[in-house]
Amino acid sequence: MERSSLWQNLIDHYNKEIKHLHLRELLQDEKRNAALKIELPNLLYDFSHEKLTEKTIQHFQDLVKNSNLWDKIEAMFSGVKG
């Protein structure tokens, strides 16, 4: 799938499903809240207070996979320019 269509999918998802949601509604879902917390030794990432759903994250993951982001990050840390 083309990257621009993946961006459009994310924008459409936001406009149709996220934009009008209140964070208060999302915070009532304990399963969602637990899924949006990442716990590492001495570190906790808590994304539960963001207007995200599992579907939102799936759209972001699709974008990352399609953009070869991990390859670009690896190249950056390897000293590759441009």
N, CA, C and O atoms as a GROMACS GRO file, in nm:
protein
  328
    1MET      N    1   0.085  -0.119   0.000
    1MET     CA    2   0.000   0.000   0.000
    1MET      C    3   0.089   0.124   0.000
    1MET      O    4   0.192   0.128   0.068
    2GLU      N    5   0.050   0.222  -0.074
    2GLU     CA    6   0.127   0.345  -0.084
    2GLU      C    7   0.123   0.423   0.048
    2GLU      O    8   0.021   0.425   0.117
    3ARG      N    9   0.236   0.486   0.081
    3ARG     CA   10   0.247   0.559   0.208
    3ARG      C   11   0.141   0.668   0.220
    3ARG      O   12   0.085   0.687   0.328
    4SER      N   13   0.113   0.740   0.112
    4SER     CA   14   0.014   0.848   0.120
    4SER      C   15  -0.125   0.793   0.153
    4SER      O   16  -0.202   0.859   0.223
    5SER      N   17  -0.158   0.674   0.104
    5SER     CA   18  -0.288   0.615   0.138
    5SER      C   19  -0.289   0.569   0.284
    5SER      O   20  -0.394   0.570   0.348
    6LEU      N   21  -0.174   0.527   0.337
    6LEU     CA   22  -0.166   0.490   0.478
    6LEU      C   23  -0.185   0.612   0.567
    6LEU      O   24  -0.253   0.605   0.669
    7TRP      N   25  -0.125   0.725   0.526
    7TRP     CA   26  -0.147   0.849   0.600
    7TRP      C   27  -0.294   0.887   0.596
    7TRP      O   28  -0.351   0.929   0.697
    8GLN      N   29  -0.356   0.872   0.478
    8GLN     CA   30  -0.497   0.907   0.465
    8GLN      C   31  -0.584   0.817   0.552
    8GLN      O   32  -0.682   0.863   0.609
    9ASN      N   33  -0.547   0.690   0.563
    9ASN     CA   34  -0.620   0.598   0.651
    9ASN      C   35  -0.613   0.646   0.796
    9ASN      O   36  -0.713   0.643   0.868
   10LEU      N   37  -0.495   0.691   0.838
   10LEU     CA   38  -0.479   0.742   0.973
   10LEU      C   39  -0.562   0.869   0.994
   10LEU      O   40  -0.628   0.885   1.097
   11ILE      N   41  -0.557   0.958   0.899
   11ILE     CA   42  -0.636   1.082   0.908
   11ILE      C   43  -0.785   1.052   0.913
   11ILE      O   44  -0.858   1.110   0.994
   12ASP      N   45  -0.830   0.962   0.827
   12ASP     CA   46  -0.972   0.924   0.826
   12ASP      C   47  -1.013   0.862   0.959
   12ASP      O   48  -1.120   0.892   1.013
   13HIS      N   49  -0.928   0.775   1.010
   13HIS     CA   50  -0.954   0.710   1.140
   13HIS      C   51  -0.969   0.816   1.249
   13HIS      O   52  -1.062   0.812   1.328
   14TYR      N   53  -0.876   0.912   1.251
   14TYR     CA   54  -0.883   1.018   1.351
   14TYR      C   55  -1.014   1.096   1.338
   14TYR      O   56  -1.085   1.117   1.437
   15ASN      N   57  -1.045   1.139   1.217
   15ASN     CA   58  -1.164   1.222   1.197
   15ASN      C   59  -1.294   1.149   1.228
   15ASN      O   60  -1.389   1.209   1.279
   16LYS      N   61  -1.299   1.020   1.198
   16LYS     CA   62  -1.423   0.944   1.218
   16LYS      C   63  -1.436   0.885   1.358
   16LYS      O   64  -1.547   0.877   1.412
   17GLU      N   65  -1.324   0.843   1.418
   17GLU     CA   66  -1.332   0.764   1.541
   17GLU      C   67  -1.268   0.827   1.665
   17GLU      O   68  -1.305   0.792   1.777
   18ILE      N   69  -1.174   0.917   1.648
   18ILE     CA   70  -1.098   0.968   1.762
   18ILE      C   71  -1.132   1.112   1.795
   18ILE      O   72  -1.149   1.148   1.912
   19LYS      N   73  -1.141   1.194   1.695
   19LYS     CA   74  -1.156   1.339   1.712
   19LYS      C   75  -1.266   1.377   1.812
   19LYS      O   76  -1.247   1.468   1.893
   20HIS      N   77  -1.378   1.310   1.807
   20HIS     CA   78  -1.492   1.348   1.889
   20HIS      C   79  -1.500   1.272   2.022
   20HIS      O   80  -1.589   1.296   2.103
   21LEU      N   81  -1.407   1.181   2.042
   21LEU     CA   82  -1.403   1.107   2.169
   21LEU      C   83  -1.347   1.196   2.279
   21LEU      O   84  -1.261   1.281   2.254
   22HIS      N   85  -1.395   1.176   2.396
   22HIS     CA   86  -1.338   1.245   2.511
   22HIS      C   87  -1.245   1.146   2.581
   22HIS      O   88  -1.277   1.028   2.593
   23LEU      N   89  -1.132   1.195   2.626
   23LEU     CA   90  -1.035   1.108   2.694
   23LEU      C   91  -1.099   1.036   2.812
   23LEU      O   92  -1.062   0.923   2.843
   24ARG      N   93  -1.193   1.100   2.876
   24ARG     CA   94  -1.263   1.039   2.990
   24ARG      C   95  -1.327   0.906   2.950
   24ARG      O   96  -1.326   0.810   3.027
   25GLU      N   97  -1.382   0.901   2.828
   25GLU     CA   98  -1.443   0.776   2.779
   25GLU      C   99  -1.337   0.667   2.762
   25GLU      O  100  -1.358   0.553   2.801
   26LEU      N  101  -1.225   0.704   2.703
   26LEU     CA  102  -1.119   0.607   2.679
   26LEU      C  103  -1.060   0.553   2.809
   26LEU      O  104  -1.027   0.435   2.818
   27LEU      N  105  -1.048   0.638   2.909
   27LEU     CA  106  -0.988   0.597   3.036
   27LEU      C  107  -1.076   0.500   3.114
   27LEU      O  108  -1.029   0.440   3.211
   28GLN      N  109  -1.200   0.484   3.076
   28GLN     CA  110  -1.288   0.389   3.144
   28GLN      C  111  -1.262   0.245   3.102
   28GLN      O  112  -1.310   0.151   3.166
   29ASP      N  113  -1.186   0.226   2.996
   29ASP     CA  114  -1.157   0.093   2.944
   29ASP      C  115  -1.026   0.042   3.005
   29ASP      O  116  -0.917   0.076   2.959
   30GLU      N  117  -1.037  -0.040   3.108
   30GLU     CA  118  -0.918  -0.090   3.179
   30GLU      C  119  -0.828  -0.174   3.089
   30GLU      O  120  -0.705  -0.168   3.102
   31LYS      N  121  -0.886  -0.252   2.999
   31LYS     CA  122  -0.807  -0.335   2.908
   31LYS      C  123  -0.721  -0.245   2.817
   31LYS      O  124  -0.602  -0.272   2.796
   32ARG      N  125  -0.781  -0.138   2.764
   32ARG     CA  126  -0.709  -0.042   2.681
   32ARG      C  127  -0.596   0.022   2.760
   32ARG      O  128  -0.484   0.032   2.712
   33ASN      N  129  -0.627   0.066   2.883
   33ASN     CA  130  -0.527   0.133   2.966
   33ASN      C  131  -0.408   0.042   2.993
   33ASN      O  132  -0.293   0.086   2.985
   34ALA      N  133  -0.435  -0.084   3.024
   34ALA     CA  134  -0.326  -0.179   3.050
   34ALA      C  135  -0.242  -0.203   2.925
   34ALA      O  136  -0.120  -0.214   2.933
   35ALA      N  137  -0.308  -0.210   2.810
   35ALA     CA  138  -0.237  -0.236   2.684
   35ALA      C  139  -0.148  -0.119   2.643
   35ALA      O  140  -0.052  -0.137   2.568
   36LEU      N  141  -0.179   0.000   2.692
   36LEU     CA  142  -0.103   0.119   2.654
   36LEU      C  143   0.006   0.156   2.756
   36LEU      O  144   0.057   0.267   2.756
   37LYS      N  145   0.039   0.061   2.842
   37LYS     CA  146   0.148   0.082   2.938
   37LYS      C  147   0.260  -0.017   2.908
   37LYS      O  148   0.237  -0.136   2.889
   38ILE      N  149   0.380   0.034   2.903
   38ILE     CA  150   0.498  -0.049   2.879
   38ILE      C  151   0.588  -0.031   3.000
   38ILE      O  152   0.634   0.080   3.029
   39GLU      N  153   0.614  -0.141   3.068
   39GLU     CA  154   0.695  -0.133   3.189
   39GLU      C  155   0.829  -0.202   3.166
   39GLU      O  156   0.835  -0.319   3.127
   40LEU      N  157   0.934  -0.127   3.192
   40LEU     CA  158   1.072  -0.177   3.184
   40LEU      C  159   1.134  -0.157   3.321
   40LEU      O  160   1.079  -0.084   3.403
   41PRO      N  161   1.248  -0.219   3.349
   41PRO     CA  162   1.312  -0.195   3.477
   41PRO      C  163   1.336  -0.045   3.500
   41PRO      O  164   1.402   0.021   3.419
   42ASN      N  165   1.284   0.006   3.607
   42ASN     CA  166   1.300   0.147   3.646
   42ASN      C  167   1.240   0.248   3.548
   42ASN      O  168   1.276   0.365   3.550
   43LEU      N  169   1.147   0.202   3.462
   43LEU     CA  170   1.090   0.293   3.363
   43LEU      C  171   0.948   0.248   3.326
   43LEU      O  172   0.924   0.129   3.304
   44LEU      N  173   0.857   0.343   3.320
   44LEU     CA  174   0.719   0.313   3.281
   44LEU      C  175   0.677   0.414   3.175
   44LEU      O  176   0.679   0.535   3.197
   45TYR      N  177   0.639   0.362   3.059
   45TYR     CA  178   0.579   0.444   2.954
   45TYR      C  179   0.429   0.424   2.965
   45TYR      O  180   0.381   0.311   2.956
   46ASP      N  181   0.355   0.531   2.984
   46ASP     CA  182   0.211   0.522   2.999
   46ASP      C  183   0.145   0.610   2.894
   46ASP      O  184   0.142   0.733   2.906
   47PHE      N  185   0.092   0.546   2.792
   47PHE     CA  186   0.026   0.618   2.683
   47PHE      C  187  -0.126   0.618   2.699
   47PHE      O  188  -0.198   0.659   2.608
   48SER      N  189  -0.175   0.573   2.814
   48SER     CA  190  -0.319   0.561   2.833
   48SER      C  191  -0.390   0.696   2.837
   48SER      O  192  -0.511   0.703   2.815
   49HIS      N  193  -0.316   0.802   2.865
   49HIS     CA  194  -0.377   0.935   2.870
   49HIS      C  195  -0.366   1.009   2.736
   49HIS      O  196  -0.376   1.131   2.730
   50GLU      N  197  -0.345   0.934   2.632
   50GLU     CA  198  -0.344   0.988   2.496
   50GLU      C  199  -0.470   0.939   2.424
   50GLU      O  200  -0.523   0.833   2.456
   51LYS      N  201  -0.516   1.016   2.328
   51LYS     CA  202  -0.636   0.977   2.254
   51LYS      C  203  -0.595   0.875   2.147
   51LYS      O  204  -0.585   0.906   2.029
   52LEU      N  205  -0.573   0.751   2.193
   52LEU     CA  206  -0.531   0.641   2.108
   52LEU      C  207  -0.620   0.521   2.133
   52LEU      O  208  -0.672   0.502   2.244
   53THR      N  209  -0.638   0.441   2.030
   53THR     CA  210  -0.702   0.310   2.045
   53THR      C  211  -0.610   0.207   1.981
   53THR      O  212  -0.509   0.242   1.921
   54GLU      N  213  -0.644   0.082   1.995
   54GLU     CA  214  -0.563  -0.022   1.930
   54GLU      C  215  -0.561  -0.002   1.779
   54GLU      O  216  -0.460  -0.028   1.713
   55LYS      N  217  -0.672   0.044   1.725
   55LYS     CA  218  -0.680   0.070   1.581
   55LYS      C  219  -0.586   0.184   1.541
   55LYS      O  220  -0.524   0.178   1.435
   56THR      N  221  -0.576   0.286   1.624
   56THR     CA  222  -0.484   0.398   1.597
   56THR      C  223  -0.341   0.346   1.591
   56THR      O  224  -0.265   0.381   1.501
   57ILE      N  225  -0.306   0.263   1.686
   57ILE     CA  226  -0.171   0.207   1.691
   57ILE      C  227  -0.145   0.121   1.568
   57ILE      O  228  -0.034   0.123   1.513
   58GLN      N  229  -0.244   0.045   1.524
   58GLN     CA  230  -0.228  -0.037   1.404
   58GLN      C  231  -0.200   0.051   1.281
   58GLN      O  232  -0.116   0.016   1.198
   59HIS      N  233  -0.268   0.164   1.272
   59HIS     CA  234  -0.243   0.256   1.161
   59HIS      C  235  -0.099   0.309   1.167
   59HIS      O  236  -0.032   0.317   1.064
   60PHE      N  237  -0.052   0.344   1.285
   60PHE     CA  238   0.088   0.390   1.301
   60PHE      C  239   0.186   0.278   1.264
   60PHE      O  240   0.286   0.304   1.198
   61GLN      N  241   0.158   0.155   1.307
   61GLN     CA  242   0.246   0.044   1.275
   61GLN      C  243   0.253   0.021   1.124
   61GLN      O  244   0.360  -0.008   1.070
   62ASP      N  245   0.140   0.033   1.057
   62ASP     CA  246   0.139   0.018   0.911
   62ASP      C  247   0.228   0.124   0.845
   62ASP      O  248   0.302   0.094   0.751
   63LEU      N  249   0.220   0.247   0.895
   63LEU     CA  250   0.305   0.354   0.842
   63LEU      C  251   0.453   0.325   0.864
   63LEU      O  252   0.534   0.342   0.773
   64VAL      N  253   0.487   0.281   0.983
   64VAL     CA  254   0.628   0.250   1.016
   64VAL      C  255   0.680   0.139   0.927
   64VAL      O  256   0.790   0.149   0.873
   65LYS      N  257   0.603   0.033   0.911
   65LYS     CA  258   0.646  -0.079   0.827
   65LYS      C  259   0.668  -0.034   0.683
   65LYS      O  260   0.765  -0.073   0.620
   66ASN      N  261   0.577   0.047   0.633
   66ASN     CA  262   0.584   0.091   0.494
   66ASN      C  263   0.695   0.191   0.469
   66ASN      O  264   0.743   0.202   0.356
   67SER      N  265   0.735   0.265   0.571
   67SER     CA  266   0.836   0.370   0.552
   67SER      C  267   0.979   0.320   0.574
   67SER      O  268   1.073   0.397   0.559
   68ASN      N  269   0.996   0.194   0.609
   68ASN     CA  270   1.129   0.138   0.638
   68ASN      C  271   1.200   0.216   0.747
   68ASN      O  272   1.321   0.235   0.742
   69LEU      N  273   1.125   0.260   0.846
   69LEU     CA  274   1.179   0.342   0.953
   69LEU      C  275   1.296   0.274   1.025
   69LEU      O  276   1.397   0.339   1.053
   70TRP      N  277   1.282   0.146   1.054
   70TRP     CA  278   1.388   0.077   1.129
   70TRP      C  279   1.518   0.074   1.050
   70TRP      O  280   1.626   0.088   1.108
   71ASP      N  281   1.508   0.056   0.918
   71ASP     CA  282   1.629   0.060   0.834
   71ASP      C  283   1.694   0.198   0.839
   71ASP      O  284   1.816   0.209   0.844
   72LYS      N  285   1.612   0.302   0.839
   72LYS     CA  286   1.664   0.438   0.843
   72LYS      C  287   1.728   0.468   0.978
   72LYS      O  288   1.830   0.537   0.984
   73ILE      N  289   1.670   0.419   1.085
   73ILE     CA  290   1.728   0.438   1.218
   73ILE      C  291   1.862   0.366   1.227
   73ILE      O  292   1.960   0.422   1.277
   74GLU      N  293   1.866   0.243   1.177
   74GLU     CA  294   1.992   0.166   1.179
   74GLU      C  295   2.100   0.238   1.097
   74GLU      O  296   2.215   0.244   1.138
   75ALA      N  297   2.062   0.290   0.982
   75ALA     CA  298   2.158   0.361   0.896
   75ALA      C  299   2.210   0.485   0.967
   75ALA      O  300   2.329   0.516   0.959
   76MET      N  301   2.122   0.556   1.036
   76MET     CA  302   2.162   0.678   1.108
   76MET      C  303   2.266   0.644   1.215
   76MET      O  304   2.366   0.713   1.229
   77PHE      N  305   2.240   0.536   1.292
   77PHE     CA  306   2.333   0.500   1.398
   77PHE      C  307   2.462   0.437   1.342
   77PHE      O  308   2.562   0.426   1.414
   78SER      N  309   2.459   0.395   1.217
   78SER     CA  310   2.579   0.340   1.153
   78SER      C  311   2.663   0.448   1.086
   78SER      O  312   2.770   0.420   1.032
   79GLY      N  313   2.613   0.572   1.090
   79GLY     CA  314   2.689   0.682   1.034
   79GLY      C  315   2.659   0.712   0.889
   79GLY      O  316   2.728   0.794   0.828
   80VAL      N  317   2.558   0.647   0.832
   80VAL     CA  318   2.522   0.672   0.691
   80VAL      C  319   2.462   0.812   0.682
   80VAL      O  320   2.375   0.847   0.761
   81LYS      N  321   2.509   0.890   0.586
   81LYS     CA  322   2.458   1.026   0.568
   81LYS      C  323   2.350   1.027   0.462
   81LYS      O  324   2.354   0.952   0.365
   82GLY      N  325   2.252   1.117   0.484
   82GLY     CA  326   2.149   1.145   0.385
   82GLY      C  327   2.053   1.038   0.371
   82GLY      O  328   1.961   1.047   0.290
   0.00000   0.00000   0.00000
